[in-house]
Structures are given as structure tokens and as C-alpha cells.
Amino acid sequence: MIGAMEALYALGALDDEGLLTRLGRKMAEFPLEPQLSKMLIISVDLGCSEEILTIVAMLSVENPFYRPKDKQGQADMKKAKFFQPEGDHLMLLAVYEAWKNNKFSNPWCYENFLQARSMKRAQDVRKQLVTIMDRYKMDIVTAGRNYNKVRKAICAGYFTHAAKKDPQEGYRTMLEGTIVYIHPSSALFNKNPEWVLYHELVLTTKEYMRNLLAIEPKWLVELAPQFYRASDPNYLSKAKRMQRIEPLYDRFNPPDSWRLSRRKW
């Protein structure tokens, strides 16, 4: 239970007494994971709720891509059309927008190796979320091509899922210092940005990050100051100052414990 409360406190959904904040009450109105609720609410202030609605809906359903054994090459070529250099969240947005532009066509899904059932489910989830936003008079606005707004909204919800490229191998999570790797299905596979956020970790032969987004480390400090701080610039080179942050101590643990909870978020 402490783990769940830690997560809600970090997201700003609980106050110091463990009571729901105004933000927490808003988050509770959505039938979503707390992180998804937070990024959706923050997206209204950032001016990108149209895009975040779609991304949240796509993250809430099964993976829409399928890759038949006898047509893997074709499936990979079709998927590559939707590639976005910033990562998988924006790729999911591109997929949904392309489907929308093709009048939500089932044959189009088949041609592009997409699960029509997953896409239809995402559409239904999105409609449900729009209804809730309309009920509470939350503005639905588009960021246009300003994807930094979209990325910052995602960062506001998933800042506990940050990882930094490790000099030796893979990435190291900010939360536990665990070595993790980019999943081969990710748009960022072999791209290796310095900093990423992941939607989830999956364990196969290694611990992989799935659904990844490239981020700027300064966003972590900006959007989660209760969780991160910038390192002392007096001891860092200019290059290091651009990317160095430190997690703060976990308020639920003694000061001499590891900086952040050992629990998985």
C-alpha cells in the first residue's frame, strides 16, 4: 500500500496528510492509471490535450501492430512509415491520425498490419475520455506540430519512469539504478537517445523498456521538482550541466536510505 501512496504523492494526487488534492480529485474521475490521468490533465494546461487523448487511448489497448511470421519484412516496412524520431508515443499518435484520415477503415488496418480490433477499442476509449473532459469543462486543444508540448505532458505523468544511457551498456533507471534495455520493437531501438521515459518494463532474456519517449532532462526538474533537482553546476562542465540531475530522497524512507524507493513503480 505504501508503494501506491508513494506514487500518488509523487504525482501530486495526495497531500502530506495522505488526502486527495484538487489534482487528485480530478485524476480520480478518469478510469485510467494515475500516470495517464495526470498527463491528460496536465495536457490541458500545456495546450496539447487533443494529442494526449489519442496517446492515452492507444496506450490503454493491446499493441496494435502485428507481425506474421511469413510477412515480417512487409510488416516492418509498413510500420516504418509511421516512425517518429521522438519515440513510440508519437508513433502511436501518427498511426491513429493516419487511420482517422482513412475514415477509420478496417481494410486500411489490414493493409498496414494493424489490429483493427485494437484500433476500434482505442477509438472507444478516446470517446469515453472526451465525454469526461466535456463534463468537467476541460478544454480539448491541439499542439499542432509542437511535439515538445506533447512530450512534456507525458513527462509530467511518467517522470518516475526516467532512464539515462549508461556508459557501459543499456540504460540505468533513475528510480532504482537498474540496468534496462530498449525493446527491439521500439522506434528508438538502435537510436540510443541520452534520456528516455518508458511506459512499462518487460522481462524476457533481459529487462526491456517498452513504449519509449526521448526527453530533455531539464523537463524532469521543471515538471517534478518534488522528485528531481539539478546537480550543483559549480562542479560540472557545460556539457554535463545540460544533462545532470539528481533524484531527491524518498520522504517515506530514512534519510540514509537510497535516494528513491526500491519499489517498482
Buried (B, 14 or more C-beta within 10 A) or exposed (E): EEEEEBBBBBBBBBEEEEEBBEBBEBBEBBEBBBBBBBBBBBBBEBBBBBBBBBBBBBBBBEBBBBBEEEEEEEBEEBBEEBBBEBBBBBBBBBBBEBBEEEEBBEEBBEEBBBBBEBBBBBBEBBEBBBEBBEEEEBEBBEBEEBBBBBBBBBBBBBBBBBBBBBEEEBBBBBBBBBBBBBBEBBBBBEBEBEBBBBBEBEEEEEBBBBBBBBBBBBBBBBBBEEBBBBBEEEEBEEEEBEBBBEBEBBEEBEEEEEBBBEBEB
